[in-house]
Amino acid sequence: MKLAVVGTGYVGLVTGTCFADCGNRVTCVDIDQRKIEMLNRGEVPIFEPGLADLVRRNVQARRLSFTTDLAASVRGSDMVYLAVGTPQAHDGAADLSALWKVAESIAPHLDPHAIVVVKSTVPVGTNSELWTRLKTATGREVDVASNPEFLKEGAAIEDFTKPDRVVVGVRRPEVAQRLHEIYAPFLRTDRPFLSMSPESAELTKYVANALLATKISFINQMANICERFDADINDVRRGIGHDTRIGFAFLFPGVGYGGSCFPKDVRAMISTFEQSGLEPRILQAVDWVNEQQKLVLQRKIETHFQNQMEGLTIAVWGLAFKPKTDDIREAPALVLIDRLLDLGAKVQAHDPEAMRNVRQIYKDRIRHLDQPLDALDGADALAICTEWGEFRNPDFQEMYSRMKGRVIFDGRNLYDPQRAAQAGFVYYSMGRPVVGLS
Ligand SMILES: NC(=O)c1ccc[n+]([C@@H]2O[C@H](COP(=O)([O-])OP(=O)(O)OC[C@H]3O[C@@H](n4cnc5c(N)ncnc54)[C@H](O)[C@@H]3O)[C@@H](O)[C@H]2O)c1
């Protein structure tokens, strides 16, 4: 098939590349000229494990190309995927302006048989509205399908090519059939292909993210109460997880969720509830708890140093909103760094992949270190915000010798508290007793 994928970000680039890799001819389109120029030079503008190789292979095989020419890419395409951003608008709702702009631009160039597939996360009713707009613009009934994306940054290719499920929202079974054909290479091991109405598909995406965010805020609050009573959230987690109705997945306390999806999707869902006259009490609490959770590590640091932060040097490990990505959108680490700077502390930061993005924000207001141990030199404390694999087994002795102060604030529970204490550190973690305080 010939495909156009509009929006060449985390989702569009992965979608286009994976479809190209199974023999389709794919053109990825973006308005960001710099991004397209990079891709045409063979550079991949984002970090996603395995993506650069896959892009290179498919470009070489002439199945994958990049352009800013939307009209040319849409002409003759069997499917036009929309993967543009749907960020949070000022009122919390999803900002659909990019989607509507693309809809208007593609309309004159759509082939009569083309399907427009919405991969962006969009509020319930958007596909229906898109259908109406395309009908007005073209004078005919264009097939529109909802096809929400569930990939996780950091494991995007794996998730796309081995999906837990593929969800499509269609009005006509023939459209579902054509979507099934394009997904068939990824469904060979009986992975579910779920066809439903566009409204149900749109809501499926938001309900999935809302529930995942709820799990995170829930366990974070439970971790906070554990701390008050010197209980250990890990023991509690094991204690509840063996109940098969509860399970273990996605119940790790941390510094709050970030990224380009959970925060904005929870708020967009809140907005949908409000517009529908329903009270989004659970989701409001999830959002509130998350905002509070982003401050927990910083409060521990301030309390430990008796609110005398001026002139202290704090090393921060992990800046991306989660491991294996360079994405720092809504990353909790940035909230911590901002606060530390406000209080007059100096920050020495390291992340294995996100340094380029972080440099653009902070420039010379913080020190950017390419090696984790270098970020510790002379530091009064270490704060850990992201659970990168390379932080999990550090050389505590080397850390001890490089740091000036011997205190670790671990927002991700990476270490065995006893080990950290034996190495001479005061060790704060999430939902577990503090160790090493004399
Ligand atoms: N990132 C994720 O993990 C993830 C997962 C599932 C779903 N989603 C959803 O997928 C959508 C895209 O997310 P993303 O993270 O890939 O966003 P992104 O910001 O990385 O990429 C969006 C791209 O769209 C481009 N764009 C904007 N307006 C355009 C226009 N008029 N024409 C052409 N290109 C245009 C931007 O330049 C950008 O490159 C969002 O709705 C998001 O909620 C994201």
The ligand as a Tripos MOL2 file, in Angstrom:
@<TRIPOS>MOLECULE
LIG
   44    48     1     0     0
SMALL
NO_CHARGES

@<TRIPOS>ATOM
      1 N1          4.4650   10.0710   22.3120 N.am      1 LIG1
      2 C1          3.7770    9.0160   22.7100 C.2       1 LIG1
      3 O1          4.2600    8.1770   23.4570 O.2       1 LIG1
      4 C2          2.3540    8.8190   22.2250 C.ar      1 LIG1
      5 C3          1.7610    7.5610   22.3860 C.ar      1 LIG1
      6 C4          0.4610    7.3850   21.9290 C.ar      1 LIG1
      7 C5         -0.2290    8.4380   21.3570 C.ar      1 LIG1
      8 N2          0.3660    9.6550   21.2230 N.ar      1 LIG1
      9 C6         -0.3740   10.7270   20.5760 C.3       1 LIG1
     10 O2          0.0820   10.8320   19.2240 O.3       1 LIG1
     11 C7          0.0620   12.2060   18.8150 C.3       1 LIG1
     12 C8          1.4400   12.6370   18.3960 C.3       1 LIG1
     13 O3          2.2910   12.5300   19.5120 O.3       1 LIG1
     14 P1          3.8760   12.6600   19.3900 P.3       1 LIG1
     15 O4          4.4410   12.3840   20.7190 O.co2     1 LIG1
     16 O5          4.3410   11.8750   18.2000 O.co2     1 LIG1
     17 O6          3.9950   14.2240   19.0680 O.3       1 LIG1
     18 P2          5.2700   15.0070   18.5450 P.3       1 LIG1
     19 O7          5.1350   16.3780   19.0770 O.co2     1 LIG1
     20 O8          6.5050   14.2340   18.8010 O.co2     1 LIG1
     21 O9          5.0600   15.0220   16.9600 O.3       1 LIG1
     22 C9          4.0320   15.7290   16.3260 C.3       1 LIG1
     23 C10         4.5700   16.1810   14.9880 C.3       1 LIG1
     24 O10         3.5010   16.7690   14.2540 O.3       1 LIG1
     25 C11         4.0590   17.8310   13.4890 C.3       1 LIG1
     26 N3          3.0100   18.7300   13.0230 N.ar      1 LIG1
     27 C12         2.2940   19.6340   13.7320 C.ar      1 LIG1
     28 N4          1.4480   20.2940   12.9260 N.ar      1 LIG1
     29 C13         1.6120   19.7790   11.6900 C.ar      1 LIG1
     30 C14         1.0180   20.0490   10.4300 C.ar      1 LIG1
     31 N5          0.0870   20.9780   10.3090 N.pl3     1 LIG1
     32 N6          1.4440   19.3350    9.3730 N.ar      1 LIG1
     33 C15         2.4010   18.4040    9.4980 C.ar      1 LIG1
     34 N7          2.9980   18.1050   10.6610 N.ar      1 LIG1
     35 C16         2.6150   18.7900   11.7480 C.ar      1 LIG1
     36 C17         5.0370   18.4740   14.4470 C.3       1 LIG1
     37 O11         5.9800   19.2920   13.7740 O.3       1 LIG1
     38 C18         5.6580   17.2520   15.1000 C.3       1 LIG1
     39 O12         6.8230   16.8100   14.4120 O.3       1 LIG1
     40 C19        -0.5100   12.9890   19.9950 C.3       1 LIG1
     41 O13        -1.8900   13.1070   19.8350 O.3       1 LIG1
     42 C20        -0.1900   12.0900   21.1730 C.3       1 LIG1
     43 O14        -1.0840   12.2990   22.2460 O.3       1 LIG1
     44 C21         1.6510    9.8650   21.6370 C.ar      1 LIG1
@<TRIPOS>BOND
     1     1     2 1
     2     2     3 2
     3     2     4 1
     4     4     5 ar
     5     4    44 ar
     6     5     6 ar
     7     6     7 ar
     8     7     8 ar
     9     8     9 1
    10     8    44 ar
    11     9    10 1
    12     9    42 1
    13    10    11 1
    14    11    12 1
    15    11    40 1
    16    12    13 1
    17    13    14 1
    18    14    15 2
    19    14    16 1
    20    14    17 1
    21    17    18 1
    22    18    19 2
    23    18    20 1
    24    18    21 1
    25    21    22 1
    26    22    23 1
    27    23    24 1
    28    23    38 1
    29    24    25 1
    30    25    26 1
    31    25    36 1
    32    26    27 ar
    33    26    35 ar
    34    27    28 ar
    35    28    29 ar
    36    29    30 ar
    37    29    35 ar
    38    30    31 1
    39    30    32 ar
    40    32    33 ar
    41    33    34 ar
    42    34    35 ar
    43    36    37 1
    44    36    38 1
    45    38    39 1
    46    40    41 1
    47    40    42 1
    48    42    43 1
@<TRIPOS>SUBSTRUCTURE
     1 LIG1         1 GROUP 0 **** ****
